[in-house]
Amino acid sequence: MRWFHDPGVPTESTSETWRALASRVFISTLGARPGPVHLNLPFDEPLFGEPLALPEARDHEWSLRVRGNNWSESDIKLFSQSCSGKTGVFVAGKGTPAALLQLAEQLGWPIFADPRSGLRREHPNVIIAFDPILRAERFVSVANPEVIVHVGEAPASKVLSQWMRKSHAPVLHLGESETVVDPLHRVAISFVGNLGEFCALAAAGAHSCDAEWLTRWKKADVVASNVIETWVAQHWSEISVSHTVSRALLAGSQCVVSSSMPIRDLEWFGGAMTDVVVHSNRGANGIDGVVSTAVGVALGSGATTFLLIGDIACIHDSNGMWDMKRRDVDVRIVVTNNDGGAIFSFLPQAREVDAEVFEKIYGTPHGVSFASLAHAHGIKYCAVTSVQELDAACQELGPILIEARFERSADVAQHEDLNAAVIRALEEATA
Ligand SMILES: Cc1ncc(C[n+]2csc(CCOP(=O)(O)OP(=O)(O)O)c2C)c(N)n1
């Protein structure tokens, strides 16, 4: 069997995925090793039903997987036909080659650079504040791409995936492995293979769309980034911790970012991170094993390793600090301590569940002392209460635990405040 898949009982709400699934099944039978595919389709008892209308046909090509390390002329031509001279965006996640910069330059396209893409740097094609920008409806309504090319893994931003879902642009995917990254079931063409080579070859034959397209996105990024910079300097918050850490990262260092709000705040509001490798567990989004991951990264790379983590994730794996002192590792742990899980305050449950019950089962306050925890493991401890103090603490040699304490209840309003400020500034700039 080349592939087995069980999509569960069909429901109307999943119907928009059926055509993409059928296409993937078909393509899988014809792949590098052609053969049978088992699609298991269960139905509810008693197995009766009224057939409904099929979901609308897709208005673009069926998915097509081009495998290989030796890209053929026809692969590059297919990409070029889909992208050259058109307005498009690259969504770059983990697994993006540096050569994408060259391809983006040739096409005149912006790159939405997730911190894990390795491309979040000062560059004419790189868009850093893509999440807050995509919240500005008026700007977005006049900046519709003709093509979206998704490279590597998916970023965390829900606003980005909703924007991709709403867009009628065909989505192409570039990946190094055959794991299909298509959470929206929108991918029309998937290119799998050595992406560095692919980008270099595609860049050679690509021509640019109207220069105004990139200018518009770049201007928006400058406006949004300035607003974020100013806001962060004026509001000591969890957002400013992520932003400040992104700015304090030393060239050549590694940065492990925990699931929950740290990876989101870094992606949405972090700055450029040139020459830094960013790691984060996505997919199942576990908050487990994150401290140990940072120790492993530090041991494996021999580089200064920053860890940006929430209090619950840090406590969950506090045994990862065990023996850290005796290991030769420069791990600098920055804990945003809001005494619980802040991410749940962004869910509708925060408004719908009784406040006391919500606090107990979602908020999960614990009252753990991080000073004592650091002391128990014999590592340095430092509490910070401002951007300047955090910036200075980040320069100290590890192992060190830096704690920034916050009121969990303030986080949602601060996100709303900053997002509103970005939207206002973009509306003024584009009026
Ligand atoms: C192993 C594991 N258990 C539980 C969860 C569910 N979960 C997601 S986020 C979260 C709270 C994380 O809190 P914290 O690390 O303090 O970060 P914050 O939400 O405050 O940013 C929990 C329990 C998970 N993702 N992984």
The ligand as an SDF file (V2000), in Angstrom:
LIG
                    3D

 26 27  0  0  0  0  0  0  0  0999 V2000
    1.9130   18.2420   26.8250 C   0  0  0  0  0  0  0  0  0  0  0  0
    0.8180   19.2430   26.7100 C   0  0  0  0  0  0  0  0  0  0  0  0
   -0.1090   19.3240   27.6890 N   0  0  0  0  0  0  0  0  0  0  0  0
   -1.0980   20.2410   27.6070 C   0  0  0  0  0  0  0  0  0  0  0  0
   -1.1770   21.0720   26.5270 C   0  0  0  0  0  0  0  0  0  0  0  0
   -2.3220   22.0740   26.4400 C   0  0  0  0  0  0  0  0  0  0  0  0
   -1.7930   23.4380   26.6020 N   0  0  0  0  0  0  0  0  0  0  0  0
   -1.5790   24.2390   25.5450 C   0  0  0  0  0  0  0  0  0  0  0  0
   -1.0250   25.7260   25.9580 S   0  0  0  0  0  0  0  0  0  0  0  0
   -1.0770   25.3620   27.6060 C   0  0  0  0  0  0  0  0  0  0  0  0
   -0.7140   26.4060   28.6440 C   0  0  0  0  0  0  0  0  0  0  0  0
    0.6850   26.8610   28.4940 C   0  0  0  0  0  0  0  0  0  0  0  0
    0.9740   27.8320   29.4720 O   0  0  0  0  0  0  0  0  0  0  0  0
    2.3400   28.6020   29.4700 P   0  0  0  0  0  0  0  0  0  0  0  0
    3.4430   27.6940   29.0830 O   0  0  0  0  0  0  0  0  0  0  0  0
    2.4690   29.2970   30.7750 O   0  0  0  0  0  0  0  0  0  0  0  0
    2.1880   29.6550   28.2770 O   0  0  0  0  0  0  0  0  0  0  0  0
    1.1130   30.8410   28.0910 P   0  0  0  0  0  0  0  0  0  0  0  0
   -0.1590   30.2260   27.6020 O   0  0  0  0  0  0  0  0  0  0  0  0
    0.9290   31.5430   29.3840 O   0  0  0  0  0  0  0  0  0  0  0  0
    1.7320   31.6950   27.0440 O   0  0  0  0  0  0  0  0  0  0  0  0
   -1.5220   24.0520   27.8060 C   0  0  0  0  0  0  0  0  0  0  0  0
   -1.6910   23.4100   29.1280 C   0  0  0  0  0  0  0  0  0  0  0  0
   -0.1910   20.9500   25.5170 C   0  0  0  0  0  0  0  0  0  0  0  0
   -0.1830   21.7370   24.4420 N   0  0  0  0  0  0  0  0  0  0  0  0
    0.7980   20.0350   25.6340 N   0  0  0  0  0  0  0  0  0  0  0  0
  1  2  1  0
  2  3  1  0
  2 26  2  0
  3  4  2  0
  4  5  1  0
  5  6  1  0
  5 24  2  0
  6  7  1  0
  7  8  2  0
  7 22  1  0
  8  9  1  0
  9 10  1  0
 10 11  1  0
 10 22  2  0
 11 12  1  0
 12 13  1  0
 13 14  1  0
 14 15  2  0
 14 16  1  0
 14 17  1  0
 17 18  1  0
 18 19  2  0
 18 20  1  0
 18 21  1  0
 22 23  1  0
 24 25  1  0
 24 26  1  0
M  CHG  1   7   1
M  END
$$$$
